[in-house]
Amino acid sequence: MVKVVFKVIDGKFVGVECDGHAEYADEGEDIVCAALSSVVQTAVLGVMRIVGVNIGYEVDDKRGYLKAILPRDITDSDLHDADVIFKTAYLGVSDLYENYSDFISLEVK
């Protein structure tokens, strides 16, 4: 199961952490893992390349781990834009969770 946690501070989405493998299907054929990875990685890319924030992130492919957290010194404008992107990613992951809750756990904290 993939554990997904969206981080929120003062009502703003400031990051995401994913840990584990969906185990919906064999590696390379797991549509749940592929969809979840695409949503989360696109959000991180959006924050980095569209908003222009050098977001700190860690990745461990074998473990199925990704953690991306906004820096503390972010401007209010960039925080707003990153929040919109992370909230959009949350909607995508929520939709996946509704259909594949046996393979994804989802929290906001």
Phi and psi restraints in degrees (value plus and minus 20) as a CYANA .aco file:
   2 VAL   PHI    -114.6   -74.6
   2 VAL   PSI     106.0   146.0
   3 LYS   PHI    -116.9   -76.9
   3 LYS   PSI     101.3   141.3
   4 VAL   PHI    -136.4   -96.4
   4 VAL   PSI     106.9   146.9
   5 VAL   PHI    -147.7  -107.7
   5 VAL   PSI     100.1   140.1
   6 PHE   PHI    -112.6   -72.6
   6 PHE   PSI     110.3   150.3
   7 LYS   PHI    -112.6   -72.6
   7 LYS   PSI     113.7   153.7
   8 VAL   PHI    -149.1  -109.1
   8 VAL   PSI     113.6   153.6
   9 ILE   PHI    -150.1  -110.1
   9 ILE   PSI     106.2   146.2
  10 ASP   PHI      32.2    72.2
  10 ASP   PSI      20.3    60.3
  11 GLY   PHI      59.6    99.6
  11 GLY   PSI     -19.3    20.7
  12 LYS   PHI    -128.2   -88.2
  12 LYS   PSI     114.3   154.3
  13 PHE   PHI     -92.4   -52.4
  13 PHE   PSI     103.3   143.3
  14 VAL   PHI    -140.5  -100.5
  14 VAL   PSI     -20.1    19.9
  15 GLY   PHI     153.9   193.9
  15 GLY   PSI     158.4   198.4
  16 VAL   PHI    -168.5  -128.5
  16 VAL   PSI     126.6   166.6
  17 GLU   PHI    -155.5  -115.5
  17 GLU   PSI     108.6   148.6
  18 CYS   PHI    -141.6  -101.6
  18 CYS   PSI     117.0   157.0
  19 ASP   PHI    -164.2  -124.2
  19 ASP   PSI     104.9   144.9
  20 GLY   PHI      90.5   130.5
  20 GLY   PSI    -198.4  -158.4
  21 HIS   PHI    -139.3   -99.3
  21 HIS   PSI     123.7   163.7
  22 ALA   PHI     -86.4   -46.4
  22 ALA   PSI     -58.0   -18.0
  23 GLU   PHI      39.1    79.1
  23 GLU   PSI      11.8    51.8
  24 TYR   PHI     -93.5   -53.5
  24 TYR   PSI     -56.2   -16.2
  25 ALA   PHI    -171.4  -131.4
  25 ALA   PSI     158.5   198.5
  26 ASP   PHI     -81.3   -41.3
  26 ASP   PSI     133.9   173.9
  27 GLU   PHI     -74.9   -34.9
  27 GLU   PSI     114.2   154.2
  28 GLY   PHI      71.0   111.0
  28 GLY   PSI     -33.6     6.4
  29 GLU   PHI    -145.1  -105.1
  29 GLU   PSI     -13.3    26.7
  30 ASP   PHI    -105.5   -65.5
  30 ASP   PSI      80.0   120.0
  31 ILE   PHI     -89.0   -49.0
  31 ILE   PSI     -49.2    -9.2
  32 VAL   PHI     -87.9   -47.9
  32 VAL   PSI     -66.1   -26.1
  33 CYS   PHI     -82.6   -42.6
  33 CYS   PSI     -64.4   -24.4
  34 ALA   PHI     -82.5   -42.5
  34 ALA   PSI     -64.4   -24.4
  35 ALA   PHI     -85.9   -45.9
  35 ALA   PSI     -65.9   -25.9
  36 LEU   PHI     -82.7   -42.7
  36 LEU   PSI     -65.9   -25.9
  37 SER   PHI     -79.8   -39.8
  37 SER   PSI     -62.6   -22.6
  38 SER   PHI     -82.6   -42.6
  38 SER   PSI     -64.7   -24.7
  39 VAL   PHI     -82.9   -42.9
  39 VAL   PSI     -70.2   -30.2
  40 VAL   PHI     -88.8   -48.8
  40 VAL   PSI     -65.0   -25.0
  41 GLN   PHI     -86.8   -46.8
  41 GLN   PSI     -54.2   -14.2
  42 THR   PHI     -85.5   -45.5
  42 THR   PSI     -59.0   -19.0
  43 ALA   PHI     -82.1   -42.1
  43 ALA   PSI     -65.0   -25.0
  44 VAL   PHI     -82.8   -42.8
  44 VAL   PSI     -64.4   -24.4
  45 LEU   PHI     -81.0   -41.0
  45 LEU   PSI     -60.2   -20.2
  46 GLY   PHI     -81.7   -41.7
  46 GLY   PSI     -63.9   -23.9
  47 VAL   PHI     -83.8   -43.8
  47 VAL   PSI     -61.6   -21.6
  48 MET   PHI     -92.2   -52.2
  48 MET   PSI     -66.3   -26.3
  49 ARG   PHI    -117.8   -77.8
  49 ARG   PSI     -51.6   -11.6
  50 ILE   PHI    -108.6   -68.6
  50 ILE   PSI     -70.4   -30.4
  51 VAL   PHI     -95.6   -55.6
  51 VAL   PSI     -53.2   -13.2
  52 GLY   PHI      67.3   107.3
  52 GLY   PSI       4.6    44.6
  53 VAL   PHI    -118.1   -78.1
  53 VAL   PSI     111.3   151.3
  54 ASN   PHI    -101.5   -61.5
  54 ASN   PSI      61.5   101.5
  55 ILE   PHI     -92.3   -52.3
  55 ILE   PSI     117.7   157.7
  56 GLY   PHI     -99.7   -59.7
  56 GLY   PSI     112.0   152.0
  57 TYR   PHI    -166.3  -126.3
  57 TYR   PSI     135.1   175.1
  58 GLU   PHI    -146.4  -106.4
  58 GLU   PSI     123.8   163.8
  59 VAL   PHI    -158.5  -118.5
  59 VAL   PSI     117.8   157.8
  60 ASP   PHI    -157.4  -117.4
  60 ASP   PSI      77.8   117.8
  61 ASP   PHI     -80.6   -40.6
  61 ASP   PSI     -61.1   -21.1
  62 LYS   PHI     -82.0   -42.0
  62 LYS   PSI     -61.9   -21.9
  63 ARG   PHI     -98.4   -58.4
  63 ARG   PSI     -40.5    -0.5
  64 GLY   PHI      56.6    96.6
  64 GLY   PSI      24.0    64.0
  65 TYR   PHI    -138.3   -98.3
  65 TYR   PSI     115.7   155.7
  66 LEU   PHI    -165.9  -125.9
  66 LEU   PSI     111.5   151.5
  67 LYS   PHI    -154.5  -114.5
  67 LYS   PSI     107.3   147.3
  68 ALA   PHI    -155.1  -115.1
  68 ALA   PSI     100.8   140.8
  69 ILE   PHI    -150.2  -110.2
  69 ILE   PSI     115.6   155.6
  70 LEU   PHI     -85.3   -45.3
  70 LEU   PSI     129.1   169.1
  71 PRO   PHI     -89.9   -49.9
  71 PRO   PSI     136.1   176.1
  72 ARG   PHI     -91.7   -51.7
  72 ARG   PSI     -45.2    -5.2
  73 ASP   PHI    -113.7   -73.7
  73 ASP   PSI       9.4    49.4
  74 ILE   PHI     -95.4   -55.4
  74 ILE   PSI     125.3   165.3
  75 THR   PHI     -93.5   -53.5
  75 THR   PSI     139.9   179.9
  76 ASP   PHI     -80.5   -40.5
  76 ASP   PSI     -59.8   -19.8
  77 SER   PHI     -84.6   -44.6
  77 SER   PSI     -66.0   -26.0
  78 ASP   PHI     -86.6   -46.6
  78 ASP   PSI     -56.5   -16.5
  79 LEU   PHI     -81.7   -41.7
  79 LEU   PSI     -64.2   -24.2
  80 HIS   PHI     -78.2   -38.2
  80 HIS   PSI     -69.4   -29.4
  81 ASP   PHI     -85.1   -45.1
  81 ASP   PSI     -61.9   -21.9
  82 ALA   PHI     -85.5   -45.5
  82 ALA   PSI     -58.7   -18.7
  83 ASP   PHI     -78.8   -38.8
  83 ASP   PSI     -63.3   -23.3
  84 VAL   PHI     -82.3   -42.3
  84 VAL   PSI     -63.3   -23.3
  85 ILE   PHI     -85.8   -45.8
  85 ILE   PSI     -66.0   -26.0
  86 PHE   PHI     -85.8   -45.8
  86 PHE   PSI     -56.5   -16.5
  87 LYS   PHI     -85.5   -45.5
  87 LYS   PSI     -56.8   -16.8
  88 THR   PHI     -85.2   -45.2
  88 THR   PSI     -62.9   -22.9
  89 ALA   PHI     -81.6   -41.6
  89 ALA   PSI     -60.7   -20.7
  90 TYR   PHI     -78.7   -38.7
  90 TYR   PSI     -61.4   -21.4
  91 LEU   PHI     -81.5   -41.5
  91 LEU   PSI     -62.0   -22.0
  92 GLY   PHI     -83.8   -43.8
  92 GLY   PSI     -65.2   -25.2
  93 VAL   PHI     -87.1   -47.1
  93 VAL   PSI     -58.1   -18.1
  94 SER   PHI     -80.0   -40.0
  94 SER   PSI     -60.3   -20.3
  95 ASP   PHI     -84.1   -44.1
  95 ASP   PSI     -63.2   -23.2
  96 LEU   PHI     -82.6   -42.6
  96 LEU   PSI     -62.6   -22.6
  97 TYR   PHI     -79.5   -39.5
  97 TYR   PSI     -61.3   -21.3
  98 GLU   PHI     -77.8   -37.8
  98 GLU   PSI     -56.0   -16.0
  99 ASN   PHI    -115.0   -75.0
  99 ASN   PSI     -39.7     0.3
 100 TYR   PHI    -154.7  -114.7
 100 TYR   PSI      23.4    63.4
 101 SER   PHI     -87.1   -47.1
 101 SER   PSI     -34.0     6.0
 102 ASP   PHI     -94.1   -54.1
 102 ASP   PSI     -33.6     6.4
 103 PHE   PHI    -140.9  -100.9
 103 PHE   PSI     -29.9    10.1
 104 ILE   PHI    -154.4  -114.4
 104 ILE   PSI     113.4   153.4
 105 SER   PHI    -130.9   -90.9
 105 SER   PSI     124.5   164.5
 106 LEU   PHI    -155.4  -115.4
 106 LEU   PSI     108.7   148.7
 107 GLU   PHI    -155.8  -115.8
 107 GLU   PSI     135.0   175.0
 108 VAL   PHI    -144.9  -104.9
 108 VAL   PSI     102.0   142.0
